[in-house]
Amino acid sequence: MMKPILLTALTAVLALLALWSAPQKDAAYQPTAEEIATAQAYLAEHLIPLPMAWEWHETQFGNKAHIRWGVSGPDDAPTLLYIPGYTNTIEMYTAFYDRWWKAGYRVAAADLPGQGGSVRRVAFPQRAWSSDFGDYGDAVAALVNDVRTKTKGPLILVGESFGGHAALRAAADHDLPLDALVLLVPALEVTAGDFPRALALGMTGTATSLGYGHRYAPGQGPWRLHWPVPSQEEYGCATRPDRVRLKEAFFVLNKDFHVGGPTHGWLAGLERSGKRLATDNTLSDISFPVRIIEAENDRIVLPGRFGPTCEKMRDCEVIPLPDTEHCLLFEADDRVAPIFTMVEGLIEEGAE
């Protein structure tokens, strides 16, 4: 008789914990004049412009939703299509595009729904756009098909973290016209920070089932400026946390691009989608090469979980990068150089 009572009590406790979180209004951060001046000066010195002749596009998907993307380079050259991770936008990774563009490749990048200039929730523009990760897969699939019509050479999709999850979900749910897929630390299963993972999952699941999936998860809320950038230990995402200043400065000057912390529903959706990718057999239909980059000291994505997912695909390899953390493109150049070498190899294979 005690067991049902204990379960009921535990559910009630989880429900109360799940409903506790940061303030629920999405008022945009109002920077001071000093912060604006500092951000302008920092970007003027450190932000590499988008490649010359950059063309902006929108791809429609679903119920009149859209995803923003851009492209530059010869249309008959190999194309690298990049999808950033959670909260990030096209403009924050210009150094990545610049390297490929100068090498003669065609480069493209997109904002996932809920980020950058893509579709957002009307009532809560800073919150994750959807808790159904199939929606993200549909958006990426529509994007890939659109980009494919505008390029003649090999097409390689590169997805980072949340972008990697969305890219793999697209490949699982759709027949993508790709020559290769590169997943940088794909967020298939994430840690829960200072919370025990089982408790955090219980909280998000309970809140979502009670109709509060749109609320921020505990400790999360609208975007706030964190400057100066904290120490490496406090930041916990890269060995070069100073590079995150690009993101902070960009958000200071572009309030419409702010993205807050994860919601209960988004986290619950990520967990459901990650489990599906790890357990069903849809990945076995992927015919193009897949490479998964694993950060040795990742504190955001659960370590050692890529192998079983990779084994489900015909041509997949997990490549560990030593002395790296989750935010790979904010790492020192020498630590992520193997990514560029690997991608160049895939381009050569696709061109054959």
Residue pairs with C-beta under 8 A, 6 or more apart in sequence:
10 202
11 206
14 199
14 202
14 203
14 206
15 206
15 207
15 210
17 199
17 203
17 218
18 202
18 203
18 204
18 206
18 207
18 210
18 212
18 218
18 264
19 207
19 210
19 212
19 215
20 218
21 215
21 216
21 217
21 218
21 219
21 220
21 221
21 264
22 216
22 218
22 219
22 220
22 221
22 222
22 261
23 221
23 222
24 215
24 216
25 222
26 124
26 125
26 126
26 127
26 222
26 260
27 222
28 126
28 222
28 255
28 258
29 222
29 223
29 224
29 225
29 251
29 255
29 258
31 39
31 225
31 252
35 225
35 227
35 252
36 252
36 253
38 227
38 249
38 252
39 248
39 249
39 250
39 252
39 253
40 249
40 253
42 245
42 246
42 249
43 246
43 249
43 250
43 253
46 245
46 246
47 91
47 94
47 246
47 249
47 250
48 94
48 95
48 98
49 94
50 70
50 72
50 90
50 91
50 94
50 97
51 72
51 73
51 94
51 97
51 98
51 101
51 107
52 72
53 72
54 70
54 71
54 72
55 70
55 71
55 72
56 68
56 69
56 70
57 68
57 69
57 70
57 71
57 146
57 150
58 66
58 67
58 68
58 69
59 66
59 67
59 69
59 110
59 139
59 142
59 143
59 146
60 66
60 142
61 67
61 138
61 139
61 141
61 142
61 143
62 135
62 138
62 139
65 113
65 119
65 139
66 118
66 119
67 110
67 111
67 112
67 113
67 118
67 119
67 139
67 142
67 143
68 90
68 110
68 111
68 116
68 117
68 118
69 90
69 108
69 109
69 110
69 111
69 143
69 146
69 147
70 90
70 108
70 109
70 110
71 79
71 106
71 107
71 108
71 109
71 147
71 150
71 151
72 97
72 101
72 106
72 107
72 108
73 79
73 101
73 104
73 105
73 106
73 107
74 104
74 106
75 106
75 150
75 151
75 152
75 153
76 151
76 152
76 153
77 104
77 105
77 106
77 151
77 153
78 105
78 106
78 153
78 154
78 155
78 156
78 347
78 350
78 351
79 105
79 106
79 107
79 108
79 147
79 151
79 153
79 154
79 155
79 156
80 100
80 105
80 106
80 107
80 108
80 156
80 158
80 343
80 347
81 108
81 109
81 110
81 143
81 144
81 147
81 155
81 156
81 157
81 158
82 93
82 96
82 97
82 107
82 108
82 109
82 110
82 158
82 159
82 160
82 163
83 109
83 110
83 112
83 140
83 157
83 158
83 159
83 160
83 163
83 164
83 166
83 167
84 90
84 92
84 93
84 109
84 111
84 112
84 115
84 160
84 163
85 160
85 161
85 162
85 163
85 164
85 187
85 327
86 115
86 161
86 162
86 187
86 259
86 262
87 115
87 223
87 247
87 259
88 115
88 116
88 160
88 247
89 111
89 115
89 116
89 117
89 250
89 257
90 109
90 110
90 111
90 116
90 117
91 116
91 250
92 246
92 247
92 250
93 109
93 329
95 329
96 329
97 107
97 109
99 340
100 107
101 107
105 347
106 151
106 153
108 147
108 151
110 118
110 140
110 143
111 117
111 118
112 118
112 129
112 136
112 139
112 140
112 162
112 163
112 166
113 119
113 120
113 129
113 130
113 135
113 136
113 139
114 120
114 121
114 127
114 128
114 129
114 130
114 259
115 129
115 257
115 259
116 257
117 257
118 129
118 139
119 129
120 129
121 127
121 129
124 214
125 256
125 258
126 222
126 223
126 258
126 259
126 260
127 214
127 216
127 260
127 263
127 266
128 259
128 262
128 263
128 265
128 266
129 135
130 136
130 266
130 269
131 208
131 213
131 263
131 265
131 266
131 268
131 269
132 269
133 165
133 166
133 169
133 269
133 270
133 272
133 273
134 169
134 173
134 273
136 165
136 166
136 169
136 170
137 166
137 169
137 170
137 172
137 173
137 174
138 170
138 173
138 174
139 166
139 170
140 157
140 159
140 166
140 167
140 169
140 170
141 170
141 173
141 174
141 176
144 155
144 157
144 170
144 176
144 177
144 178
145 176
145 177
147 155
148 155
148 177
153 350
153 351
154 179
154 180
154 347
154 350
154 351
155 177
155 178
155 179
155 350
156 178
156 179
156 180
156 181
156 182
156 343
156 346
156 347
156 350
157 167
157 176
157 178
157 180
157 181
157 182
158 182
158 184
158 343
159 165
159 166
159 167
159 168
159 181
159 182
159 183
159 184
159 186
160 184
160 185
160 328
160 329
161 184
161 185
161 186
161 187
161 300
161 301
161 326
162 187
162 270
164 183
164 184
164 185
164 186
164 187
165 186
165 187
165 188
165 270
165 273
165 274
167 181
167 183
167 186
168 181
168 183
168 186
168 188
168 277
168 283
168 309
169 273
169 277
170 176
171 178
171 181
171 283
171 286
171 290
172 276
172 277
172 280
172 282
172 283
172 286
173 282
175 285
176 288
178 288
179 288
179 289
179 346
179 349
179 350
180 288
180 289
180 290
180 291
180 346
180 347
180 349
180 350
181 286
181 288
181 289
181 290
181 291
182 290
182 291
182 293
182 339
182 342
182 343
182 346
183 290
183 291
183 292
183 293
184 293
184 328
184 329
184 339
185 293
185 294
185 295
185 298
185 300
185 301
185 326
185 328
186 292
186 301
186 306
187 270
187 274
187 300
187 301
188 274
188 277
188 278
188 301
188 305
188 306
188 309
189 271
189 274
189 278
189 301
189 302
189 305
190 267
190 270
190 300
190 301
190 302
191 197
191 299
191 300
191 301
191 302
192 199
192 200
192 201
193 200
193 219
194 219
195 203
195 218
200 217
200 218
200 267
201 267
201 268
201 271
203 217
203 218
203 264
204 217
204 264
204 265
204 267
204 268
204 271
205 268
207 213
207 215
207 264
207 265
208 264
208 265
208 268
212 264
213 263
213 264
213 265
213 266
213 268
214 263
214 264
214 265
215 263
215 264
216 260
216 261
216 262
216 263
216 264
217 261
217 262
217 263
217 264
217 267
219 261
220 260
220 261
220 262
220 263
221 260
221 261
222 258
222 260
223 251
223 258
223 259
223 260
225 248
225 251
225 252
226 248
227 245
227 248
229 235
229 241
229 242
229 244
229 245
229 248
230 241
231 241
232 238
232 239
232 241
235 241
235 244
236 299
236 300
236 325
236 326
237 244
237 299
237 300
237 325
237 326
237 327
237 330
238 244
238 324
238 325
238 326
238 327
238 328
238 330
238 331
239 323
239 324
239 325
239 331
239 332
239 335
240 330
240 331
240 332
241 330
243 330
244 327
244 330
250 257
251 257
251 258
277 283
277 309
278 305
278 308
278 309
281 312
283 309
283 312
283 313
284 312
284 313
284 314
286 313
286 314
287 314
287 315
288 315
289 315
289 316
289 346
289 349
290 310
290 313
290 315
290 316
290 317
291 316
291 317
291 319
291 342
291 346
292 306
292 309
292 310
292 316
292 317
292 318
292 319
293 319
293 321
293 328
293 339
293 342
294 303
294 306
294 318
294 319
294 320
294 321
295 301
295 320
295 321
295 324
295 325
295 326
295 328
296 320
296 321
296 322
296 323
296 324
297 323
297 324
297 325
298 324
298 325
298 326
299 325
299 326
300 326
301 326
306 318
307 318
310 316
310 317
310 318
319 338
319 342
321 328
321 335
321 336
321 338
321 339
322 335
323 335
324 331
324 335
324 336
325 331
328 336
328 339
329 336
